[in-house]
Amino acid sequence: MKLEINDTFTKELPADSIHENTRRPVRKACFSFVLPKKTSKPLLLHASDHVSALIGLSKHDIQSDDFLTVFTGNSVLPNTTPYAMCYGGHQFGNWAGQLGDGRAINLTEVFYNNKRWAIQLKGAGETPYSRMADGLAVLRSSIREYLCSEAMYHLGVPTTRALSLALTGDKVLRDILYNGNQEYEEGAIVTRVAPTFIRFGNFEILAAYEDKKNLKILADYTIKHFYPQIKSKGKQAYIDLFSEVSKLNLDMVIHWQRVGFVHGVMNTDNMSILGLTIDYGPYGWLEGFDPEWTPNTTDRQHKRYRFGNQPNIVLWNLMKLANALYPLIEDVAPLEGILETFKTDYEIAHFKMMKSKLGLYQNDKNDNSLISSIEQILQLAETDMTIFYRNLSVVKKTDSVDDAMTKIKEAFYEVNEIKSETEAAWQNWLSSYLDRLQNETHSDTDRQKEMNMINPKYVLRNYMAQLAIEEAEKGNYQVIQELYQLLLYPYKEQLENEKWFAKRPDWARNKIGCSMLSCSS
């Protein structure tokens, strides 16, 4: 197994002067050197040949002993110096101070096919940033992260990637419900891959410490390696950096809203400087369409990170990044201008996205009303978001309202209990929608094809991940493989996998791991 090592993070950025792996505040540094914890009996459960190919590894490499030992922490690649990143963050709206890679250890960077990739183990043991935790991860959360990273990529959502999922052979003590009932669980490690894992929080911690020198070094490094299109100099370069980061994070959240994904923990330390979805903790997909839904038990009361609020939180987080970059710019106006642009650009992008979900391609003065009303009507009765939009594509211009209603009814959770006023509202909307389709030049077939490239048929519903977890805990890893293969092609029909195109089953409505989740992992 050979990788094209090309480390820049550890060579171009300031390192922690203390090399002991002890919990402590870290100053004037972007990272600390640290080795992964050795694992007792590692077992590779799954590896992505799609991701391995990105970094220059073959299918043969995946099956090698070297692959297993490196990506479960038992050996270090030659001429590399693993490290944990230092960052801070705002958690649930409050400054939390130093956070850092408490259980993530970056192994190295590779440069392959003219692209840079950072490789990171999640659940690889203690670091100086672990605080009171053990730096480990459990099987259930690792399965969720592994599957979701790849599911999101194939949905077309900007995301970090997942190379491998492995058991460590070690037990990990966790309190899954935060109720004082700790239990031992199977330990696991996910290998994550991304161009970089730099977060908003990497800048925030340096600004909080008034470390302008290293803040500038980090910003210059980020521009050099990840925003080479920025050719401006001095303060303008940092303004341009903020503008580019803003655009990428807008694109990310538009995709979240398009597929019904809810991140659950949108703290600033979980925001990528490249606009990638990062840190898959208590996430979920909307099943019954509800803008107020959050999958995070910690967020149950205030619902800060609910589905409908995600765009606002991205904007709030960008404001905190602007504050962190301000010492390099010393001018509020251009930063405020970029934040204002985000607001208007989001409205434009959201409108365009919603038109595509509805299969509307011509301009029509009634489109705003049609879009705003569907988002209200979807809440009148529990309606599965994924199934509704997918089935809407089979509605034809020549259909009657009753025909169209029949085609979407599969999305209702209680089909036989739809109130008469709710059905009337749906019929009115469908009547307007059918009238609007008359203005489209696309044929029914072409419109369905276009809509089915925007509206996925298969997403990683929480109950699906939970089934994979429960089987894996019995030693059966086949469901992981089945879901992995399914989610490679989320927009295709896959008739052999039709069983996964289904509403959340009743048994999963309030089941732990299927409805809401904690951050425990």
Secondary structure in CASP SS format (residue, H / E / C, confidence):
PFRMAT SS
TARGET T0000
AUTHOR 0000-0000-0000
METHOD secondary structure of the structure
MODEL  1
M C 1.00
K C 1.00
L C 1.00
E C 1.00
I E 1.00
N C 1.00
D C 1.00
T C 1.00
F H 1.00
T H 1.00
K H 1.00
E H 1.00
L C 1.00
P C 1.00
A E 1.00
D C 1.00
S C 1.00
I C 1.00
H C 1.00
E C 1.00
N C 1.00
T C 1.00
R C 1.00
R C 1.00
P C 1.00
V C 1.00
R C 1.00
K C 1.00
A C 1.00
C C 1.00
F E 1.00
S E 1.00
F E 1.00
V C 1.00
L C 1.00
P C 1.00
K C 1.00
K C 1.00
T C 1.00
S C 1.00
K C 1.00
P C 1.00
L E 1.00
L E 1.00
L E 1.00
H E 1.00
A E 1.00
S C 1.00
D H 1.00
H H 1.00
V H 1.00
S H 1.00
A H 1.00
L H 1.00
I C 1.00
G C 1.00
L C 1.00
S C 1.00
K H 1.00
H H 1.00
D H 1.00
I H 1.00
Q C 1.00
S C 1.00
D H 1.00
D H 1.00
F H 1.00
L H 1.00
T H 1.00
V H 1.00
F C 1.00
T C 1.00
G C 1.00
N C 1.00
S C 1.00
V C 1.00
L C 1.00
P C 1.00
N C 1.00
T C 1.00
T C 1.00
P C 1.00
Y E 1.00
A E 1.00
M E 1.00
C C 1.00
Y C 1.00
G E 1.00
G E 1.00
H E 1.00
Q E 1.00
F C 1.00
G C 1.00
N E 1.00
W E 1.00
A E 1.00
G E 1.00
Q E 1.00
L C 1.00
G C 1.00
D C 1.00
G C 1.00
R C 1.00
A E 1.00
I E 1.00
N E 1.00
L E 1.00
T E 1.00
E E 1.00
V E 1.00
F E 1.00
Y E 1.00
N C 1.00
N C 1.00
K E 1.00
R E 1.00
W E 1.00
A E 1.00
I E 1.00
Q E 1.00
L E 1.00
K E 1.00
G C 1.00
A E 1.00
G C 1.00
E C 1.00
T C 1.00
P C 1.00
Y C 1.00
S C 1.00
R C 1.00
M C 1.00
A C 1.00
D C 1.00
G C 1.00
L E 1.00
A E 1.00
V E 1.00
L H 1.00
R H 1.00
S H 1.00
S H 1.00
I H 1.00
R H 1.00
E H 1.00
Y H 1.00
L H 1.00
C H 1.00
S H 1.00
E H 1.00
A H 1.00
M H 1.00
Y H 1.00
H H 1.00
L H 1.00
G C 1.00
V C 1.00
P C 1.00
T E 1.00
T C 1.00
R E 1.00
A E 1.00
L E 1.00
S E 1.00
L E 1.00
A E 1.00
L E 1.00
T E 1.00
G E 1.00
D E 1.00
K E 1.00
V E 1.00
L E 1.00
R E 1.00
D C 1.00
I C 1.00
L C 1.00
Y C 1.00
N C 1.00
G C 1.00
N C 1.00
Q C 1.00
E E 1.00
Y E 1.00
E E 1.00
E E 1.00
G E 1.00
A E 1.00
I E 1.00
V E 1.00
T E 1.00
R E 1.00
V E 1.00
A E 1.00
P C 1.00
T C 1.00
F C 1.00
I C 1.00
R E 1.00
F H 1.00
G H 1.00
N H 1.00
F H 1.00
E H 1.00
I H 1.00
L H 1.00
A H 1.00
A H 1.00
Y C 1.00
E C 1.00
D C 1.00
K H 1.00
K H 1.00
N H 1.00
L H 1.00
K H 1.00
I H 1.00
L H 1.00
A H 1.00
D H 1.00
Y H 1.00
T H 1.00
I H 1.00
K H 1.00
H H 1.00
F H 1.00
Y C 1.00
P C 1.00
Q C 1.00
I C 1.00
K C 1.00
S C 1.00
K C 1.00
G H 1.00
K H 1.00
Q H 1.00
A H 1.00
Y H 1.00
I H 1.00
D H 1.00
L H 1.00
F H 1.00
S H 1.00
E H 1.00
V H 1.00
S H 1.00
K H 1.00
L H 1.00
N H 1.00
L H 1.00
D H 1.00
M H 1.00
V H 1.00
I H 1.00
H H 1.00
W H 1.00
Q H 1.00
R H 1.00
V H 1.00
G C 1.00
F E 1.00
V E 1.00
H C 1.00
G C 1.00
V C 1.00
M C 1.00
N C 1.00
T H 1.00
D H 1.00
N H 1.00
M E 1.00
S E 1.00
I C 1.00
L C 1.00
G C 1.00
L C 1.00
T E 1.00
I C 1.00
D C 1.00
Y C 1.00
G C 1.00
P C 1.00
Y C 1.00
G E 1.00
W E 1.00
L C 1.00
E C 1.00
G E 1.00
F C 1.00
D C 1.00
P C 1.00
E C 1.00
W C 1.00
T C 1.00
P C 1.00
N E 1.00
T H 1.00
T H 1.00
D H 1.00
R C 1.00
Q C 1.00
H C 1.00
K C 1.00
R C 1.00
Y C 1.00
R C 1.00
F H 1.00
G H 1.00
N H 1.00
Q H 1.00
P H 1.00
N H 1.00
I H 1.00
V H 1.00
L H 1.00
W H 1.00
N H 1.00
L H 1.00
M H 1.00
K H 1.00
L H 1.00
A H 1.00
N H 1.00
A H 1.00
L H 1.00
Y H 1.00
P H 1.00
L H 1.00
I H 1.00
E C 1.00
D C 1.00
V H 1.00
A H 1.00
P H 1.00
L H 1.00
E H 1.00
G H 1.00
I H 1.00
L H 1.00
E H 1.00
T H 1.00
F H 1.00
K H 1.00
T H 1.00
D H 1.00
Y H 1.00
E H 1.00
I H 1.00
A H 1.00
H H 1.00
F H 1.00
K H 1.00
M H 1.00
M H 1.00
K H 1.00
S H 1.00
K H 1.00
L H 1.00
G C 1.00
L C 1.00
Y C 1.00
Q C 1.00
N C 1.00
D C 1.00
K C 1.00
N C 1.00
D H 1.00
N H 1.00
S H 1.00
L H 1.00
I H 1.00
S H 1.00
S H 1.00
I H 1.00
E H 1.00
Q H 1.00
I H 1.00
L C 1.00
Q C 1.00
L C 1.00
A C 1.00
E C 1.00
T E 1.00
D E 1.00
M H 1.00
T H 1.00
I H 1.00
F H 1.00
Y H 1.00
R H 1.00
N H 1.00
L H 1.00
S C 1.00
V C 1.00
V C 1.00
K C 1.00
K C 1.00
T C 1.00
D C 1.00
S C 1.00
V H 1.00
D H 1.00
D H 1.00
A H 1.00
M H 1.00
T H 1.00
K H 1.00
I H 1.00
K H 1.00
E H 1.00
A H 1.00
F E 1.00
Y C 1.00
E C 1.00
V H 1.00
N H 1.00
E H 1.00
I C 1.00
K C 1.00
S H 1.00
E H 1.00
T H 1.00
E H 1.00
A H 1.00
A H 1.00
W H 1.00
Q H 1.00
N H 1.00
W H 1.00
L H 1.00
S H 1.00
S H 1.00
Y H 1.00
L H 1.00
D H 1.00
R H 1.00
L H 1.00
Q C 1.00
N C 1.00
E C 1.00
T C 1.00
H C 1.00
S C 1.00
D H 1.00
T H 1.00
D H 1.00
R H 1.00
Q H 1.00
K H 1.00
E H 1.00
M H 1.00
N C 1.00
M C 1.00
I C 1.00
N C 1.00
P C 1.00
K C 1.00
Y C 1.00
V C 1.00
L C 1.00
R C 1.00
N H 1.00
Y H 1.00
M H 1.00
A H 1.00
Q H 1.00
L H 1.00
A H 1.00
I H 1.00
E H 1.00
E H 1.00
A H 1.00
E H 1.00
K C 1.00
G C 1.00
N C 1.00
Y C 1.00
Q H 1.00
V H 1.00
I H 1.00
Q H 1.00
E H 1.00
L H 1.00
Y H 1.00
Q H 1.00
L H 1.00
L H 1.00
L C 1.00
Y C 1.00
P C 1.00
Y C 1.00
K C 1.00
E C 1.00
Q C 1.00
L H 1.00
E H 1.00
N H 1.00
E H 1.00
K H 1.00
W H 1.00
F C 1.00
A C 1.00
K C 1.00
R C 1.00
P C 1.00
D H 1.00
W H 1.00
A H 1.00
R C 1.00
N C 1.00
K C 1.00
I C 1.00
G C 1.00
C C 1.00
S C 1.00
M C 1.00
L E 1.00
S C 1.00
C C 1.00
S C 1.00
S C 1.00
END
